[in-house]
Amino acid sequence: MPEPVERPPISGAPLSVILLGDGQPSDRDEVVAAWGRFLDSIKRDHEILLVDAASAGPPPSSESCPALRFVALEANASPGAALRAGIAAARHPLLFYTTANKDFQPNDLQLLLDRIDKVELVTGYRVWRTRPSWLIWLDRVHRLLLRVLLGMSREPRTSWLGWRGLGRRLLARWVFGVHVQDPECPFRLFRRAIFECMPLQCDGPFVHAEVLAKANFLSCWMSEVPVTWLPAAKASPDPAQARRTRAEIIRLFRAPEFRTPASVPVAPSGC
């Protein structure tokens, strides 16, 4: 595999942080305050974009978090619509997004900032459950075969999100060529310019995999780091949402959309 080309350093650039709300204000203000404290501690220009339904109530006051901007959505807006709105509102050359809840820890963003100078994007992979012993051994055999037969080295996999998570990872890998441990992890840092090349089509949760699939197609280099994940209780899977997601995956595979911008300050090689 060729080495990535040298990229302009960007790790110290101003940063836009997008927090994707779920319409429930229960932990939202506390999470915004935690992100504000972390961003103040690393001493850089930044903005916090809270993207949430207007019906969730007013955001924290600007006095408690001067960098905060509220991006209001319609009630029951989709994850894809929220992410598109946040990206459109972002103003700084570095763009990070995650969820506006306690699932993730602000301090883990530093791990992504440490990697971004050499790539176009850094994605987290969620460390949660202990991997089954059979999967550990299978991973060892797989890495040994890659080393012996192809001369390739691969880091051991440490992310295990259950059987559904494994199925979605294999879908992203074998259908869209996304070779990361956790293609759905909503904890990511980007050079914002790459979004000039790839409009996001999906509305459902597959939008997170779409971002990586399109970046991969555009020959963007990416890196991944482990991040702490403390998930709250989630609702049972919605069969109707599952059908919509399948339809979006088929549409994305058949007719992915890209665009060529008039001017991109820092463009990936495939843009």
Secondary structure, 3 states (H helix, E strand, C coil): CCCCCCCCCCCCCCEEEEEECCCCCCCHHHHHHHHHHHHHHCCCCEEEEEEEEHHHCCCCCCCCCCCEEEEEECCCCCHHHHHHHHHHHCCCCEEEEEECCCCCCHHHHHHHHCCHHHCCEEEEEEECCCCCHHHHHHHHHHHHHHHHHHCCCCCCCCCCCHHHHHHHHHHHHHHHCCCCCCCCCCCEEEEHHHHHCCCCCCCCCCHHHHHHHHHHHCCCCEEEEEEECCCCCCCCCCHHHHHHHHHHHHHHHHCCCCCCCCCCCCCCCCC
